[in-house]
Amino acid sequence: MYSRIWREAKARERKLGVEHAWPDHEIRRLERLWRRIVAKARARSAGDIDEQEINRMFGWDDAA
């Protein structure tokens, strides 16, 4: 969905010019969608993030 909105806006930009590519309603639509995507990702990872595993993966642990 996000990429479709982006593609539509870029097509308008090529056709109409930069100043007409992002009408206010499209900006609001994209912002709402982005907020929902972020909220869903945060909800899925809530409490399931293993910080010790992340530290090991990136070599940030003290045992290295």
C-alpha positions as CSV (number, residue, x, y, z in Angstrom):
1,M,0.0,0.0,0.0
2,Y,2.8,2.4,1.0
3,S,4.7,1.8,-2.3
4,R,1.5,2.2,-4.3
5,I,0.8,5.6,-2.8
6,W,4.5,6.6,-3.4
7,R,4.4,5.4,-7.0
8,E,1.2,7.4,-7.7
9,A,2.7,10.6,-6.2
10,K,5.9,10.2,-8.2
11,A,3.8,9.7,-11.4
12,R,1.9,12.9,-10.6
13,E,5.2,14.6,-10.0
14,R,6.5,13.6,-13.5
15,K,3.3,14.6,-15.1
16,L,2.4,17.8,-13.3
17,G,5.6,19.0,-11.7
18,V,7.0,18.9,-8.2
19,E,4.7,21.6,-6.7
20,H,1.5,19.6,-7.6
21,A,2.8,16.1,-6.7
22,W,1.7,16.0,-3.1
23,P,-1.7,17.4,-2.4
24,D,-2.5,17.7,1.3
25,H,-5.0,14.8,1.3
26,E,-2.3,12.5,-0.1
27,I,0.2,13.6,2.5
28,R,-2.3,12.9,5.3
29,R,-3.2,9.5,3.7
30,L,0.5,8.5,3.6
31,E,1.1,9.7,7.1
32,R,-1.8,7.7,8.5
33,L,-0.7,4.6,6.6
34,W,2.9,5.0,7.9
35,R,1.7,5.4,11.5
36,R,-0.3,2.2,11.2
37,I,2.7,0.3,9.8
38,V,4.9,1.5,12.6
39,A,2.2,0.7,15.3
40,K,1.8,-2.8,13.9
41,A,5.5,-3.4,13.9
42,R,5.9,-2.1,17.5
43,A,3.0,-4.2,18.7
44,R,4.5,-7.4,17.1
45,S,7.8,-6.8,18.8
46,A,6.5,-5.6,22.2
47,G,8.4,-7.5,24.8
48,D,9.9,-10.0,22.3
49,I,13.1,-8.1,21.7
50,D,16.1,-9.9,23.0
51,E,18.7,-7.2,23.6
52,Q,21.4,-9.7,24.6
53,E,21.0,-11.5,21.3
54,I,21.2,-8.2,19.4
55,N,24.4,-7.2,21.3
56,R,25.9,-10.6,20.4
57,M,25.0,-10.3,16.7
58,F,26.7,-6.9,16.5
59,G,29.6,-7.7,18.7
60,W,28.6,-5.3,21.4
61,D,28.7,-7.8,24.2
62,D,31.4,-7.7,26.9
63,A,32.4,-11.3,26.2
64,A,34.0,-10.5,22.9
